[in-house]
Amino acid sequence: MTQMRRLWPFALVALLLGAAAARDATDAWIDATGLPVTLPDTSVEVRDRNGDLLRAYMVADGRWRLALQPDQVDPRFVEMLLAYEDKRFRDHAGVDPLALIRAAGQAMWHGRIVSGGSTLTMQVARLLEDTGTGTWPGKLRQIRVALALERRLSKAQILGLYLTLAPYGGNIEGLRAASLAWLGKEPARLTVAQGALLVALPQSPAARRPDRAPDQARAARDRVLARLARQGTISAETAQAATHEPVPVRRIPFPALAPHLADRARAQDATAPRHDLTLDAALQRLLENLATDALRGLGERISIAILAADHGTGEVLASVGSAGLAEDARQGFVDMTTALRSPGSTLKPLVYALAFDRGLAHPETLIDDRPVAFGTYAPQNFDGLFRGEVRVSEALRLSLNVPVVHLTEALGPAHLMAALTRAGIKTALPGGQPGLAVALGGLGVSLEGLVQLYAGLANGGQTVPLRWRAGDMPDAGQQIVSRSAAWQVAHIMAGIPPPLGAAGMRLAYKTGTSYGHRDAWAVGFDGAHVIGVWIGRPDGTPVPGAFGGDLAAPVLFQAFQRIKPQADPLPPPPPETLILPNASLPLPLQRFGARGAAPVDAPRLAFPPDGAHLPLAGHALTVKLRDGVPPFTWLVDGAPIIVGTHRREAALDGLGKGHVTLSVIDAAGRADRVQVVLE
């Protein structure tokens, strides 16, 4: 006994040394643990000006896994999760000994693993490595990784990994993706019932998917509520009330707004995890729905594009590139906000503004609208009619072609192109050299370009470069035209009658229709916003009967009404603006004098001559014409035979022998006729 008393200090030292050695060995074992990647890939996100989700992209393995910040999670949900899954999470070192002892006892009793005793840290270890949960080697690996994680990461980081990786059914991972997919909302504010459901789903995500097994999902949620009530995390009354809340029975699609612009943002910076745009998600959704509605009944191959911006800042608020990416027949994958198309008459306001600046004309100046020819180029109005002498303001409101070509000839087409360059607009010019036809749409311009041009007109004639990335600094604008010229064309356009049903909204707007009815346009602005609309076929084929005034203008006004019911008022004229009636203008401005145009003579029948006797072969007669303005109408004895032809030679069929009167009428209503005898 005495000997034992002498030896016990040595035994204690040996025990302590053994414990220390075991501790050191355990520390070395944990420190030597090779950890998996603790920065999992998350979905690339595109956000709007308010931080709302516009679109997300799946990660490489086809899963929805969205990044999550602590301030994005309802604190009550975190409290419920820890109370249910790991109530000693903030105190243990990665492993909860009490939970493991309980799990081991249950396993020995049942001969298999009944409950894992896993902490949230161990669950994170399993999710990071996808280790098995039903085998001892797998459980041991989870323990080792969990202990290592606790040494290298903070509790907040570990909790964040769980909230990012936890499975929620199908290809949904993480709390944020689950909250959007099952509840249609961000997880910043959740009801108790919603929180309990999101606590329950990761335990058995496949068996409890709300869209496939709503009863199992409800039962699992209610078990979570019952346990939390027993633990005192929530009151019994709260738990009971939460059981009456319905469980979602369908999966809500992730937002996919502004797909074309989102793809552009991602293509420009492929490594960025998040792209913040200037768009407004609510307005974007409204205009995408408007685009879909506008195409009903127009044919399956017709597409649409809408672009809305703040013309004070240049920020793009909504960008609709098509009626939808899935619209294969409409080539919905093509972003028609950037496609170069003929702008029709939408450049006319710029021509008039330049003419005002150069002192060539004033809104009250009188200008001819009569048949003319500029060399071989003989423009005519869209309706084929001529109105004689009109005021310049009326010529713009009526979108007459001859007056604007007169002004373009006086300006020089190169000066018009230079103004487009100052406005920062990309153009495509067939043939390389600008001709007079550029004023009528004889070049390629995008919807983005037109909206930027009209933003400049709305901004006192100074360019407003469009920008769609939040935080981008605007480029310095250039002066396209003077303030007074910009106000004058805006004032004229504001007098264009609105489409039916939009009489209460005053916009400065212009429509356009490209040659062959390939493009229908409407672009306009009020005191705050500018919007452009394009309708047509992406492949450039004609749309018979399509006019900007009929198709695009109503959509333009509806788009403004989506922003606010009443348009913002247009500004008053700058003090330097010359506002006078025609009689008070300086003499050079009272009437525009055309320089390079030559009047076109009335049509004359070149063959057959009047009084000719002609043999009739096969009941057809060839006739020829010179001068006149096409299109032409041919008549036999007063009855129209050929209508709307631009050719100056025609074959008249179905004629009989005898005296015949042949007549031709041109677009100006002038006529010629001859009488012949067919034998």
C-alpha angles and dihedrals in degrees: 000000000000089000091053091052089055093050101045094085089055090048091051091050090050091049092050091046089050092050091048091049090049090048092049091048090050091048091050090047091052094043091051091056113123106224125212120237108295095194103073120194113261131195118279106245132206113202134190129233091280096047094257117144114260098171140345130200125218118247120252096276093054097258131132105234115157126194115251131204123200092246090057093065126083105243090219090059091055090050091051093046095051093043091053103035107026117359093176093048095120092050109041127079095236098295127068106213093197092054091047093050089051092048092047092051092050091048092052092048096047099032091236140060108281101168123012100216086220121168120214087257091056090048089052088051090053093047092049093051102022089230120174120267101200101061133071094231089053092048091048091052090051090052092051094047091044092053090048093047091054090055095049104034135048122245089251091054092049092049089048091054091052092049089050100045107032111121118241104177134294112004094335117117129174135025096272095051089045094050091051094043099044103025104024093230143089114264095241091102121025133168117238090253092050091048092050091051091052090049091052102045100069092059091068108359098170096048095043102045104144094218093053104026109023093159092055090046091051093047092050091048092050091051089054090049092049094051093046089052092050090050092049094242089124130012122261089242092054091048092049092049091049092057089067093059111102121247115234112256101192138048114247115223116244114252112275102178124154093009095174095050091042090055090049091052092050093046091053093053109018095175099053113107092205136030120198114202134188092238123119108228094208093052091042090056092048093051093045088054090047090052091053092048093047093060096054109122095007098103132273096264097056119101135188140209130196128186124184126185143167103250092202095061104016091236113152108229099183134008120188110182096180142340090277141322091247093058096103096169089054092045088241092178089072113093101222093187088076101034115112110237138159107277096208111201097344093102093058094092089059092051091052092046090052090048091052090051093049093050091244095122146357127210088259095047115120115235133179123253099187135122109287139160128217098200104299093343113096110175121199135186122266093250093045092241131118124212103197117223114006138165116263090239090055091046090057095044091050091042092230114185104206096058094049091049088051089055094044090052089051093047096041120241090249090064090053090052090048090054090052089051091051088051089057094243122153113222138183114215118194111224094013097254121085118237133184090274091074088081089061097046102282093148139052122266131164128232088245089055094050092048090051091050093051090045087059092050089050090049097061095276095303120122119253107198109217116237130181104179113091112238096024111134113235118247118244110270126232127219109254096176134348123281092249094050091049091050092047095055090043090052091050093048091048086063094059107111112253122235119271112286095025100076093122095061121078115204134165098232145150133200129209140190121195124224112287093017092276097137132030115197140184123175127172149143144210127197094295114016141045124204133183129195129194126185126181144088117305091220090060098242117144124270103210113228095010114144128174091229093053102039111022103031096064089050090050093055092044089052091054090049089055088060094048135334094246127042120243109253119259116245124262119258118279112255092250093059114120106226109179138133118253094260092056095050121103109271095253089057098047094076129017113231113212113219113184100028125101121201114247116236122233116273117276127195106236093183136060101027120225113276095015121152108219134181113241112225117190094343090287132111127193115223130187133202139193132194121004128103119273145265096072133197119209120205134188115203088343096308117115112242102169122023130190100006122154094197120103093211125059141169113229111208133196098039125153132207122275138051112345133181114214118197137179128193123193130208091270091057094251117138145193130190143181136193119226138172117233114206 
